[in-house]
């Protein structure tokens, strides 16, 4: 079973030297989202201090296989708008 490593970055880089055995990249993607969610839940309001938090997943050779990032902002994403209730 392949081993994947879940590194984090929020201004500081935290390297995962242990990794986790998972059946495939799809499972690594799921785990990356879970890890990011747990970090955001743990950091809570402190997330606003860093503004961006990433989980970067690499394989045993160090090749990035997936990355997921959460970004905090006072601005709405470009192109975002609420649909009018009458439409």
ChimeraX attribute file (.defattr): number of C-alpha atoms within 10 A of each C-alpha:
attribute: neighborCount
match mode: 1-to-1
recipient: residues
	/A:1	8
	/A:2	13
	/A:3	17
	/A:4	28
	/A:5	24
	/A:6	25
	/A:7	19
	/A:8	23
	/A:9	15
	/A:10	16
	/A:11	11
	/A:12	9
	/A:13	11
	/A:14	12
	/A:15	13
	/A:16	15
	/A:17	10
	/A:18	10
	/A:19	17
	/A:20	16
	/A:21	13
	/A:22	14
	/A:23	12
	/A:24	12
	/A:25	17
	/A:26	12
	/A:27	12
	/A:28	25
	/A:29	17
	/A:30	10
	/A:31	18
	/A:32	24
	/A:33	17
	/A:34	13
	/A:35	18
	/A:36	20
	/A:37	13
	/A:38	12
	/A:39	16
	/A:40	15
	/A:41	12
	/A:42	11
	/A:43	12
	/A:44	10
	/A:45	9
	/A:46	11
	/A:47	18
	/A:48	13
	/A:49	10
	/A:50	13
	/A:51	13
	/A:52	15
	/A:53	20
	/A:54	22
	/A:55	25
	/A:56	21
	/A:57	24
	/A:58	21
	/A:59	18
	/A:60	11
	/A:61	8
	/A:62	10
	/A:63	11
	/A:64	14
	/A:65	15
	/A:66	16
	/A:67	17
	/A:68	15
	/A:69	15
	/A:70	15
	/A:71	11
	/A:72	13
	/A:73	9
	/A:74	6
	/A:75	6
	/A:76	9
	/A:77	8
	/A:78	6
	/A:79	5
	/A:80	7
	/A:81	8
	/A:82	5
	/A:83	7
	/A:84	6
	/A:85	5
	/A:86	4
	/A:87	4
